[in-house]
Amino acid sequence: MRGKRYGAMLFASVFLAGGLAFAVEPAPGSAKALFEAKCSICHPLSRPLGKTKDRKGWTATVTRMQKVNGCPITDEEAQRIIGYLVAERGPKGN
């Protein structure tokens, strides 16, 4: 009996842990997922997430990454990433 109980507890914990990990992952195609996929190519995500900029500042940064540093993002992807960064790391109260 003890073995069945242990097996059930193990199954439940793996199932719950897997569900929690899934809940934390950004939705495929979301601006967050796009940001994570594209911006992590060249540097850790903590680098931009440690800064606060307004839309003009994030636009300048993302445009520089795209045009000068050669980050492989389209103009449409750049706009989505900028929107995400403004929402997450823009000045509060604007």
C-alpha positions as CSV (number, residue, x, y, z in Angstrom):
1,M,0.0,0.0,0.0
2,R,2.8,2.3,0.8
3,G,4.3,1.9,-2.7
4,K,1.0,2.9,-4.3
5,R,0.7,6.0,-2.1
6,Y,4.2,7.0,-2.9
7,G,3.7,6.5,-6.6
8,A,0.5,8.6,-6.5
9,M,2.2,11.4,-4.6
10,L,5.1,11.3,-7.1
11,F,2.8,11.4,-10.1
12,A,0.8,14.3,-8.5
13,S,3.9,16.3,-7.8
14,V,5.4,15.8,-11.3
15,F,2.0,16.7,-12.8
16,L,1.6,19.8,-10.6
17,A,5.2,20.9,-11.1
18,G,4.8,20.5,-14.9
19,G,1.6,22.6,-14.8
20,L,3.3,25.3,-12.8
21,A,6.2,25.5,-15.2
22,F,3.8,25.7,-18.1
23,A,1.9,28.5,-16.5
24,V,5.0,30.6,-16.2
25,E,6.0,30.2,-19.9
26,P,5.0,33.1,-22.1
27,A,2.3,32.3,-24.7
28,P,3.9,31.4,-28.1
29,G,3.7,34.4,-30.4
30,S,3.3,36.8,-27.5
31,A,5.4,40.0,-27.3
32,K,7.1,38.6,-24.2
33,A,8.1,35.4,-26.0
34,L,9.3,37.4,-29.0
35,F,11.3,39.7,-26.7
36,E,12.9,36.7,-25.0
37,A,13.7,34.8,-28.2
38,K,15.2,37.8,-30.1
39,C,16.9,39.8,-27.4
40,S,18.5,36.8,-25.7
41,I,20.4,36.1,-28.9
42,C,23.0,38.7,-28.0
43,H,22.8,39.4,-24.3
44,P,21.1,38.3,-21.1
45,L,17.5,39.4,-20.7
46,S,18.5,41.0,-17.3
47,R,20.3,43.7,-19.3
48,P,17.2,45.4,-20.8
49,L,15.0,44.3,-17.9
50,G,17.2,46.2,-15.5
51,K,16.6,49.5,-17.3
52,T,13.6,51.9,-17.3
53,K,13.0,54.0,-20.5
54,D,10.1,55.7,-22.1
55,R,8.8,54.8,-25.6
56,K,11.4,57.1,-27.2
57,G,14.2,55.5,-25.3
58,W,13.1,51.9,-26.0
59,T,12.6,52.8,-29.7
60,A,16.1,54.2,-29.9
61,T,17.6,51.1,-28.2
62,V,15.7,48.5,-30.2
63,T,16.3,50.3,-33.5
64,R,20.0,50.4,-32.7
65,M,20.0,46.7,-31.9
66,Q,18.2,46.0,-35.2
67,K,20.0,48.4,-37.6
68,V,23.5,48.8,-36.1
69,N,24.1,45.6,-34.2
70,G,22.3,43.4,-36.7
71,C,19.7,41.7,-34.5
72,P,17.5,39.6,-36.8
73,I,14.2,41.3,-36.2
74,T,11.7,42.8,-38.6
75,D,10.2,46.2,-38.2
76,E,6.9,44.7,-37.0
77,E,8.7,42.6,-34.5
78,A,10.7,45.6,-33.3
79,Q,7.4,47.5,-32.7
80,R,6.0,44.6,-30.7
81,I,9.2,44.4,-28.6
82,I,9.1,48.1,-28.0
83,G,5.5,47.9,-26.8
84,Y,6.4,45.1,-24.5
85,L,9.4,47.0,-23.0
86,V,7.4,50.2,-22.5
87,A,4.7,48.2,-20.7
88,E,7.1,46.3,-18.6
89,R,10.0,48.7,-18.2
90,G,8.6,52.1,-19.1
91,P,8.2,54.9,-16.6
92,K,5.3,54.3,-14.2
93,G,2.4,56.8,-14.1
94,N,2.5,57.8,-17.8
